[in-house]
């Protein structure tokens, strides 16, 4: 395909190992520098898909053959998800995205989504021009390097027990379905809000690479005296010194009982014990109650990421 300014677009699998390694390393340095998040596992998975000949991405080149923009994507929940989109020229990015839509149609994907750490101001307008509805998410960080476990701890609400380790998959999926019911944020994790999708999301957190390595010692369930699951926090490690709150949810009927604060404190204490010096998390920019909670616990924004979705073109 030919794009503006004699730029050509080709499949990611046609790039050389040396070329993809250079692009990965540049993007990895940006993620580590801006987020303290090492995306090497994601790139390893993308490279495995590329070398296997799968349709996993695109690269736009100028007349000299040099890459000007690139995208990595994959099928997820019947749709196509864009995990990386790099480039600084809006026209080239739009041409790249038009080709992504064509690939999605060929794969019978009726829905496209993205979750991106934009590297330029051209990314958001290029996505919107191609029909993406975007929701900014704030990437928050809290330093805990000088925080002792005692200082990080907080008393749980009366009658609430915080238990470290795993949460039964079925109970966890049902909790997430209740916690996100009727909210636009649900689509980020479960586009059709089914229990199967919530279970798949939990599997990604525990066994996938996108959110870092799961840390069961820093993940907690909040239960009442009958063992009913009222809330949970799932924590991963993005880097040796950085813990990440991949999921925090409280049953709507159990809110205002200090459960979320207790879970955050317990996760911070455990992360400190594991050798972490910071805790990070993502929150929708318009989720005021969550922002008030996190800002009140000492988290501060360090970057903005983009979640978005669009309807596939040419698919019935």
N, C-alpha and C positions, 0 to 999 in steps of 0.2 A: 504493500500500500504506500502511496506517496502522500506526504503531509506538506504543510506550508514551507516555503523556502527550500525546496528540494530535499526535504527531510524524508527519509524512508523508514517504514515501520516493519519489523520482522519479529518472528517468534523468539521468545527468550531461549528456547532450546538450541537456537542457531548460534548463540554467542559462544565464545571460547571460554575455557576454564579460567585462563588468565584474566580475561576481561571481566567476567562475573566476580572473580575474587577481588579485583580492584574496586568494583562498584560496591560490593558487600562491605569491604573494609572502610571505605569512605563513609557509608551510611552508618556503619557500626560506631565509628568514631564520633559521629554527630549524636547518636543516641546516648552513648556513654557520657559525652560531654554535657548534653542538655538535660538528660533524665537519670543518669547513673544506672541505666538499664542496658544490659548487654544482650543484643538480639541475635547472638551467634547461633543459638539453637534453631531459631526461625529460619535463618539463612541456610543452615545445614539441611533442613527439611526442604527448602526451596531448591537447593542445588541437587538434592537427590531426585526431586521431581523433574528438574530440567534434564539431568543426565539420563533419566529413564524415558525421555522423549514425550513427556506429558505436556499438554497445553497449560502452562503455569505462569506465563508472563509475556511481556512485550518489551522491545527496546526500540527507541527512535534514534536514528543516526543522521548526521549532517552529510554534506557532499564528500567530506573527507573520510567518512566511516566512523567518526567519533560519536559516542553516545551523547545525546542531548536530553533524553528523558527515558525513564523505564518504569515498569509496573510489574508487581508480582501478585498473583491471585490464585484462587482455588475454589472448588465447589464446596458448598457448606449448606446443609439443610435444604437442598433443592435449589439453592441460589448460588450466585458467584460472589465471593468476598475478596475485596482488594485489600491486601495487607501492607503493601508498599507502593508509593507513587512519588517518584522523584523527578524534579525538573524545574527550571526557572522561567520557561517561556510558556505563557498561557496558550497561545495558538497551537504549539506543539503538544502540550498536555491535552488539549481538547481533541486533537486528532488521535492521540493515543487512546483516549477514553472512547472515542467513537469506534475504534477497532475493538476495544474491550467489549462494547455492547454487541458487536457483530459476533464475537466469540461466544458471548453468553447466549445469544439467540441460537447459534449452531449447536450449543450444548443443551438447549431447551431449558435454560434458566430464566424464569419469569421475574426474578428479583435480583438486584445487585445491592451489595452493601460495602461499606468501607469503614475501617478504623485506622486512622493515620496520624503520624507525627509529621506535620507538614514542614518541609524544608525551605519553602519559599512562599511569598504572598500570592503567587500565581495558582497554587493548588486549589484553594477554596473556590475562587471564581470559575476556574475550569470545571470543577465538579458541578457547581450550580448551573453552569451553562449547558451541561449535558443532562440536567433534570434531577440531580441529587438534592435531596432535602438534608441539610446538615445541622447537627447539634453539637456545638462546642462542649468539650469536656475539660475540666481543669485537672491538671496533674499536680497533686499536692504532696508536700514533703515535710516531715518532722524529724529534726535531729534528736537522737537519743544517746549520742556518744558519751555525754556526761551524766546520763540518767541512771541512777542505781535502781535495781529491781524494786526496792521498797518504795522509792519515790514514784515509780511508774504505776504501782498497783493502786487499785481502787476497790472499795467494798462493793460487792454485787448487791442488787436490790434484795430486800428481805425475802427469803423463801426461794431465791434463785441460786442454782448451783452451776458454776462454770466448770466444764469438763474438757480437758485437752484431748486432742486426737481426732479421729475420723467421726463423721456423722453418717448414719445409715442413709444410703442413696435415696431410697423412696421417701423417707421423712424429710430429707434435705430438699428434694425436688418439690414436695408439697408445700414446704415452708416458703420457698422462693415464689411459687405460684400465688400463694396468699399475699406475700409481701409486695409483689409487683402488680397485682391485679388492678386493671384499670389505669395503669400509668404508661405514658409514652416510652419510658425507659425500658420497659419489658422487651420491646422489639430488638434491643441491642443484644440480648441474650437468647430470647426465644421468640422468633418472629411471629409464630402463630399461637404462642402462649400455651403450648401443650406440655404435659408432664414429660413426654418423650424428649422434647427439646430442652427442658430444664435439666433432665438427667444427662443429656449429651453435653450441656454446658459444664455441669459438675465434673464429668469425665475429662473435659478439656483442662479444667483447673488442676485436677489431681494427676493426670497422666500426660497432658499435652506440654507444649513448649512455649506457646504464645505468651503466657503470663509468668514465666519463670518456673523454677522447680518447687513443687508443693512442699510445704513445711508443716507436717502434722503436729509437731511439738509447739508451734505457734498458732495453731488453729483450734478454736474452741466452740463448744456447743453450750447454750444456756438452756437449762431444763428446770422444771418445777419439781416438787417432791414426788410427783407421780411418774417422772421421767418423760413428760411431754416436752417436745422441742419448741422453745419459744424464740430462739434466736441463734445465730451462728456467725462466726467469722472464719474465713478461709484465707490463709496466708501463704505466700510463696516467697522465693528468694530470686530477685532479679540479678543480683550480683552477690559475691561473698559478704559484703557489708551492708546490703540493702534488702530489707524485707518489704513485701508489697501486699496490701490488703486487696486480694482479688475479689472478695465478696463479703459484704456485711449485710445481714438481713434480720429483721425482727418481725414476729407475727403482729399484724395490725391490732389484735386484741390484747397484746402484751406491751404495747408502747407506753411511754411515759413512766416506765418503771426502772429507768437507769440501766437498762440492759445493754444498749449500744455503747454507752460510755464504759461499762464494765468490760465488755468484750474487747474494745480498743485498748484499754489499759492492760488487760491480760495478754493480748497479742504483743504489745510493746515490751512488756516485761519479758516474755518468752523470747522475743527477737533479740533483745539485749543479751540475754543469757546465751544465745546462739552465736554471739559475736557481731551482731549487726550494729551499725552506728546511725542508721536512719530507717524510717518507715515511710512508704509512699502509698498513694492510692489515687484512683480516678473518680471523679464525680461530675455529673451533668451540671453545666453552668447555670441552669435555671432551677436546680433542686435546692431551694432556699433552706428547708429544714436540715438537710444533710450538710450544707455548707456551714450553717450556724454551729452544728455539732463539731465538725472537723476544725473550724477556725477556733472554736472554744477549747479544743484539745491541743492547740499549738501547731496545727498544720498550716502551711503557707503555699500559695501557688508558685510553681516554677516554670510551667509550660502549659500550652493549650493543645489538645488533640481533637481530631475531628471524627465524629461518628456520623454516618450518613447512609441513606438508602435511596434507590431509584427503581422504577418499574422497568423491566426488560423491554426492549424494542423489538418488534417483529415476532413476538411469541404470543400465542393464543392459549 
